[in-house]
Amino acid sequence: MLSYLEEQRAFFDRLTIRVREDITLPLNPPAGTHRQLPDEDEQTREMYGHFGAAVYFADTLASGFICVLAGAEVKRAKAGKYRIDDPWDRMYADKTLTMGALLNRVKEGGHLAAHPDLTGPLDAALTSRNELAHHFWVSRIEDSFSEAGRDRLIEDLERRRQAFEDVNNAVHERIAVPLMEALGVSRKQAEGIERGMRFREENKYGD
């Protein structure tokens, strides 16, 4: 198995060969312009859009883990009748809580005990997210040089995005919602809170 440094070196070797063959990259574009890749057409922009969507839905799943963990913490505090700070704010601010760390906490907290069928999809989602964040373009860059290759990338990225969305919906419906209802927060109330948060964020800076 190649180390990460070896993968990076191999990636740049392949890219260098492609540039020498038939691609010219504007490495020093005029000030104020973005650095375009070759053949940056509609399909290429769609490819990057799918990548962004996949990463976004992976982050949404991580946020779902925080909701489960924070809700469980509030439930314990309520049962023990002791005060705590806002666990949502604390966990969102803690940059050491990677998706992997959050998933481990969900497992250690016993939240998957009644849902063992979710363990496999969640582990797969974590692996997929880490591939996107660390190795995806290193291993797949050559696909981006052709129309057929970009089609493959788009299909792969959409499959990943859908997998993130599906497992996040399962966590929400089967774990988070029952937990919040146990705290006395109905689904309708939770949706109202979310709408309020969205409204505040959308109007934070005015027009």
N, C-alpha and C positions, 0 to 999 in steps of 0.2 A: 504493500500500500504506500502511495506517495505521501510525503509530508505536505503540510500546507505550503511551505516555502517552495518545495519542488513543484507543486501544482501551479503556483504563481509563475515560476520560472518557465514552465512548459507553456503556460498561457501566453506569456509575452513572446516566447520563441515562435509560436504559431502565428500570433498577430503580426510579428515582424515579417515573417515569410509572406503573409497575405498582402501586407502593405507594399512589399517589394514587387510582388507579382502584378497586381492590377488595381490597387486602391491607393488613393491619395487622401490622407487625413489632414485637414487644416489645423495644424497644431498651434498656430499663432493667429487666431481670428482677430478681426478688428475689435477694438474696445467696445464693450456694450453688446456684443453679439454672443450667442451661445455656441459651444463647440459642436458642430453637426457631425453626425456619422455618415458614412457613404450611403447614398440612396435613401435619405431620410424622407420617405414618402408616407402615404397614409397608412400602409400596412406596418411600417416600422413604428410609427407613432402608436398604432393600435397594440403592437407587441409590448411597448413600454407601458402603455395604459393597463394592460392585463397584468404585467409584473407589479405595478403599483397597487392594483386591486387585490392581488394575492397577498401582498405584504400587509395591506390594510386589514383584510379579514383575519390574518394570523394575529395581528395586534388586538383585534376585536375579541378573539378567543382568549388571549391573555387577560384582557379586561374582564371577561366572564369568570376567569379563575379568581380574580380579585373580588368580584361580587360575592362569590361563594365563600371565600375565606373571611371577608369582612362581615358578611351576614352571620356566619357561624360564631365569630368573635362577639358580636353584639348579642347573639342568643345566649352565649355563656355568661356574659356580663349581666344580662337581664335575669337569668336564673340565679346567679350568685348575688344579685342586688349590689353590684359595685359599678363605679363609674370608669369609663375609658375615654381616650381621645377618639377622634374620628378615624376609624381604621381604613376607610376608603382613601382619605387624604394622605394618611401615613404610607399606605402601600403604593399609591401612585407616585409619591415623592421618592420612594426608596429605589434608586437606580440599580441596586444589587439584585432586585427581584426580577430576574430574567424569566422568560416563559418556562424554561426548564425548572427553575427554582420554584415557581408558582405551582407547576404541575406536581412537583414532589410534595409540596405542602398539601395540595388537594388529596393526594394519595395517602400521606401520613395522617391526615385528619379523618380518614375513614369515609370520605365523601363518595368514594366509588365502590364501597363495600356492597351496596345494594344495586350497583350498576356495573358489574364486571365486564359487560359487553362493551363498555365505553373505553376500557383501558387500552385495547389495541388501536382503535381509531385516534385516541389522544396521543399515544406514543408515536404513531405514524405522523400525526399533525406536527408534533414537535420536531421530528426528523426533517420533515418537509420544510418547515419554517427555517431551521438552521441551514439547510441547503440553500434556500433563497438568500439568506443573509450573508453567507460566507463563501459558497462555492458555485452558485448557479451559473454566473456569467463566465467564471473561469473554465468550467467544463463544457459550457454550451455556446461559447462565443461564435464558433464557426457556423452554427445554424443561423445566426443573425445575418450572414452574408448572402443568403439566397432566399428567394421567395418561398420555395418549398420548406426550407429550414425555418423561416419565420412562422410559417403555418404550423409547423410542429411545435414551436415554442409557445405560440398562442394557445394551441390545444392543451399542452401540458400545463401552462399557467392557469387556464380556466378550470382544468380538472383540480388543481391544487386549491384554487379559490373556493370552488364548490365544496370540496372536502372540509375546508376550514369552516365554511358557513354551516354545513350540515352538522358537524360535531358540536359547534358552538350552540346551535339551536337545541340540540339534545341536552347539553349541559344546562342551558337556560330553563328548558321546560321540565326536565326531570330532577334537577337539583336546586337551582337558584330560586325558581318560582315557589316550590313547596317550602323552602327555607324562609323566604320572605313572608309567605302567608302564615307561617308559624310565629312570626314576629308581629303579626297583626296588620301586615301591609298587603292589601289585595292587589290582584293583577291590575285592576283599573287604577288604583292609587299609584302603583309603580309607573304605569304608563303616563299618568299625569305629572309625576315628578320628572320623568324623562323629557316630556314636552316642555316643562318649565325650564329645565337645564338647557335644552336646545334653543329656546327663545332667548334666554339670557346671553348665550354665546353668540347667537346670530346678531344680536343688537348691542353687543359689548362696545363696539367702536363707532356706532352710529353710521350715518350715511356720509 
